[in-house]
């Protein structure tokens, strides 16, 4: 088959099946009130704004971080100093593969899909959530005391960031994402003082707790909502 014949065949198939290669995202095709429940769930769990992260386990970095533990492992902070990491003496040596979702809670399509009534100001912060079975980041931590929560905050502040062109954007605070066990997790807040722009091409969420490193890449050109970059 010649190249010209292949092109003609492709054009013919497109005419017969217009959905081939021409289907647009439902969030850009219809108003939020017209989205189905399945579409809302898809946008909140598997979309340009919600992705499964990679979770790496450093066997040389100690056992899983846990403010309730009484053993510690050192981790290198963004300032280059070694910070003791509280750990859980009962944590497994080989944790296996964790499942989770990193989602941009501050993005308008996510807020519309979730019917968010949060009082957080998305104009002030980029807000991301981590849910799933990732220890102390996903559903864990809802029963921790305020002092334990503050200790976890200080740990996460050292190495949680949004990587982009130029200098990264560092974490300013965390919060608890309330909900059923499968939907609860941790909220990460990054100030919008250093704006992420479309020509940055990609932004990567990175955090670390004990030996676990969580990373999630977001191609910015996929995150257009009604023609505008929405984060």
C-alpha positions in Angstrom: 0.0 0.0 0.0 1.4 3.4 -0.9 1.4 6.3 1.5 -1.1 8.2 -0.7 -3.5 5.2 -0.6 -3.1 4.9 3.2 -4.0 8.6 3.6 -7.1 8.3 1.4 -8.2 5.2 3.3 -7.8 7.1 6.6 -9.8 10.0 5.3 -12.5 7.6 4.2 -12.7 5.9 7.5 -12.9 9.3 9.3 -15.9 10.2 7.1 -17.7 6.9 7.9 -16.7 6.9 11.6 -16.3 10.5 12.7 -15.5 9.5 16.3 -12.2 8.1 15.2 -9.5 10.5 16.3 -12.0 13.3 16.6 -13.7 12.7 19.9 -13.3 15.7 22.3 -13.3 15.6 26.1 -16.8 15.7 27.5 -15.8 18.5 29.9 -15.1 20.7 26.9 -18.2 19.5 25.0 -21.0 19.9 27.5 -21.9 22.0 30.5 -21.1 20.6 34.0 -24.8 20.1 34.8 -25.0 17.8 31.8 -22.2 15.5 32.9 -23.2 12.0 34.0 -22.2 10.5 37.3 -19.8 8.1 35.5 -18.2 11.1 33.7 -17.8 13.0 36.9 -16.1 10.0 38.5 -13.8 9.6 35.5 -12.8 13.2 35.7 -12.0 12.9 39.4 -10.0 9.6 39.2 -8.6 9.3 35.7 -8.3 12.5 33.7 -5.7 15.2 32.9 -6.3 16.5 36.5 -6.3 13.2 38.3 -3.6 10.6 37.8 -2.1 7.6 39.5 1.4 8.5 40.8 4.5 6.5 40.8 5.4 5.3 44.3 9.1 4.3 45.0 10.2 2.6 48.1 13.8 3.2 49.2 14.9 0.1 51.2 17.9 2.0 52.4 15.9 4.9 53.9 14.3 3.1 56.8 10.8 2.0 57.5 7.6 3.8 56.7 7.2 7.2 58.3 4.7 7.3 61.1 4.4 9.9 63.9 3.3 7.2 66.3 6.5 5.2 65.9 9.5 5.3 68.2 12.3 4.6 65.6 13.7 7.1 63.1 15.4 7.2 59.8 17.2 10.2 58.3 16.0 11.8 55.1 17.7 14.7 53.2 15.6 17.9 53.1 15.5 20.6 50.5 18.0 22.5 52.6 20.5 19.7 52.5 20.2 18.7 56.1 19.3 15.3 57.4 15.9 15.3 59.2 14.9 12.4 61.5 11.8 10.6 60.2 9.6 8.9 62.8 8.8 5.4 61.7 6.4 2.6 62.4 8.3 -0.4 63.9 5.5 -2.7 62.7 5.6 -1.5 59.0 6.4 -4.2 56.4 9.9 -4.3 54.9 8.5 -4.9 51.5 5.3 -2.8 51.1 4.5 -3.9 47.6 2.7 -1.6 45.1 0.6 1.2 46.5 -2.4 2.6 44.6 -3.4 6.2 44.8 -4.7 9.3 42.9 -3.1 12.8 42.8 -5.8 15.3 41.9 -5.8 19.1 41.4 -8.6 20.1 43.8 -8.2 23.8 42.9 -8.9 23.2 39.2 -12.3 24.4 38.1 -13.4 21.2 36.3 -12.6 19.2 39.4 -14.5 21.5 41.7 -17.5 21.4 39.3 -17.3 17.6 39.1 -17.1 17.1 42.8 -19.7 19.8 43.7 -17.0 21.2 46.0 -18.3 23.5 48.8 -14.8 24.0 50.2 -14.0 27.4 51.7 -10.4 27.2 50.4 -9.5 30.0 48.0 -8.2 28.4 44.7 -7.1 31.8 43.5 -4.5 31.9 46.4 -3.2 28.3 46.2 -2.7 25.4 43.9 -4.4 22.7 46.0 -3.7 19.0 45.3 -5.0 15.9 47.1 -3.4 12.5 47.5 -5.9 9.6 48.2 -5.6 5.8 48.1 -3.6 3.3 50.3 -0.3 5.3 50.4 0.7 5.2 54.1 0.2 8.6 55.9 -0.7 10.3 52.6 -3.8 8.5 51.3 -6.6 7.5 53.6 -4.3 7.1 56.7 -3.9 9.8 59.3 -7.5 10.8 60.0 -7.2 9.6 63.6 -3.9 11.4 64.3 -3.7 14.0 67.1 -3.1 17.6 66.3 0.5 17.4 67.4 1.1 14.4 65.2 -0.6 16.2 62.3 1.8 19.2 62.8 4.8 16.9 62.9 3.7 15.3 59.6 3.3 18.8 58.2 6.8 19.8 59.0 8.2 16.6 57.4 6.2 17.1 54.2 7.2 20.8 54.0 10.8 19.7 53.6 10.4 17.8 50.3 7.0 18.4 48.8 7.1 20.5 45.7 5.7 21.2 42.3 8.6 20.9 39.8 8.4 23.0 36.7 10.7 25.2 34.5 12.8 27.4 36.8 12.5 27.1 40.5 10.1 24.6 42.0 7.1 25.7 44.1 7.3 24.4 47.7 4.5 23.4 50.0 3.1 26.0 52.4 0.6 23.8 54.3 -1.3 20.6 54.3 -4.9 19.7 55.3 -7.1 16.7 55.7 -9.4 15.6 52.9 -12.5 14.3 54.6 -14.7 11.5 53.2 -15.2 7.8 53.2 -12.0 5.7 53.7 -11.5 5.3 50.0 -11.9 9.0 49.4 -10.1 10.5 52.4 -6.5 11.7 52.1 -4.1 14.7 52.4 -4.4 18.1 50.9 -1.3 19.9 49.7 -1.2 23.7 49.3 1.2 25.6 47.1 1.1 29.4 46.8 0.3 30.8 43.4 2.9 33.5 43.8 5.0 31.7 41.2 2.5 31.0 38.5 2.6 27.8 36.3 2.1 28.7 32.7 1.3 26.7 29.6 4.8 27.1 28.2 6.2 25.3 31.2 4.8 22.2 29.3 4.7 19.9 32.3 4.5 20.1 36.1 5.4 17.3 38.5 4.1 16.8 42.0 6.7 15.3 44.3 6.5 14.4 48.0 8.3 12.1 50.3 7.6 10.5 53.7 10.1 8.2 55.2 11.3 5.8 52.4 8.3 6.5 50.2 8.7 8.9 47.3 5.5 9.9 45.4 5.7 11.5 42.0 3.0 12.4 39.5 3.5 14.1 36.1 0.9 16.4 34.5 1.3 17.6 30.9 -0.1 21.1 30.9 -1.4 21.1 27.4 -3.9 18.3 28.4 -5.2 20.5 31.2 -7.1 23.0 29.2 -10.7 23.6 30.2 -12.9 25.8 27.9 -9.7 27.0 26.3 -7.9 28.0 29.5 -5.2 26.3 31.6 -7.0 25.2 34.7 -5.0 24.3 37.8 
